[in-house]
Amino acid sequence: MKKILLVAFGLVQALYYSQTQDLAALASGKYIGMNALFDTKDNLYGYVSVYSYGKTGKTTNKFGYVILDKNLNPVANNEFEGDNSVGSYFGYLDFKGKIILQPTDITYIQLFKRVLTAPPPSMVVDLKTNTVAPKVYYDYKEGVFTEITQPKTWKEERKENREEKKEKGYNYVSAVSEVKEGGFIAVEYHDYGKYVNNNSIIKFNENKKEIWRYKYNTNGSKKVFSDLSVLDKDEKYIYGILRNVNGDDKTFSMLVIDMKTGQEVSNKPVTGLSPETIYNIDFFATGESRIDNDKTFDDKIVLTGKNFVSDKMRGFARLVVNKNDFTTDLKALNFKPDYSAHLKNISADGGVENGYYLQTKDMYFMSDGSVGILSEKFKPEGQYNAPKTTDLVYIYTDKDFNIKELKVFEKEKSKWVNADYLFSQYLNDGKDVVFFYRDYQKDEATREKKWNLFINTVIDGKFKQEVIPISEKDNFTVTPYVGKEGYILLREFNEKEKFNKIRLERLNY
């Protein structure tokens, strides 16, 4: 799916041989990174590999990229000039089929040395013409569109905001983006510092002519206000959760707006769980990692968030939005009593044994509304203790969000790591799942500890596991990446020998 392993280790026993590609032969620059590319439906398109060619000016570096399809065939490559504060670029595919290279590993000290220079822009790769150019952004302000290629500096932005606040008493805030449904959608509001009001969602056609405007929270204040969290949109509707606050009283509704007219189609209450649970249902993060916690089907939207009881996380909540009649189904699944029926000694906050707790790593969504949740037992770093991980715990629910099965994957303790879980992908057109993790285990024959790669399939609700021995060998490191359906991609690397090859290996399931 979306995750890439950042820990390197070597391969001893391969799976099944498939396609290969030599990254070192594809570009002459210094390799600085690679990541998988997914389309808007989370299907793997291919990979982007990024290279650095060194300085071209006082504040610029030369970079290059190679685009591969999911079978490792080269489809595009080029070079471009970027800011020298950029360490690498992360690629993603937009709804137009263009690849956006977003700056990563930015050295902010270099930016500040240049008097608070604006963040470096992303680059756009057009696969049809094999050209690359800085991303063009649209600035929208009170009816006027402006094209910009270089954002304002933080210093400039701050000065303008201060002057505007002094003149009007508020800051006008807006954002606009092109949408796959055609045209543009903008949002705007007035920011008074401690509260906002005069919120609008505005739809424009391809010629940037306003088609409709949906207003809400027009008279918002510190104690009485509304806000909207957009969950999804398609060619027909925009779906969102509208929160209405009046002091300590908070109510929620599923707001549906007609994409063509901007009219309110439905506004039905969402109830059953705590306000904190409903408000945060569209966001899920553990540590510094955000988890993709939703999936859209033809007939429904399914989200899984954290369930809060008295402001404390006690388990999970699942929201299903019916796209036919706009009804919602909100259910909770808590560590107690739901998990405790399958996992002994679990506490109400997800604690297990010896200071470990369940840290969510991934989620999987099936078309009937059932959900898979994968967690890893994790013990945070203490004053005198290293962070540690042990077993993985996978639950598989039925369509009513009840635990159908809970399976514990026992593994050895790992120190100084936040996870031994690697990544996952859907199988069989999204009906099934395979996920990968590693474990440092003692070899029964040699009694030496070696890395093992665990490949776990969940097909028709049934678990199957394959174990592949792995370890470092001959100073070569191997980094696994997600592959096309039914495959895993392995990158074998030796910097001294300038060896940098990738290959797809077929899974055995």
Disulfide bonds with the S-S distance in Angstrom:
none
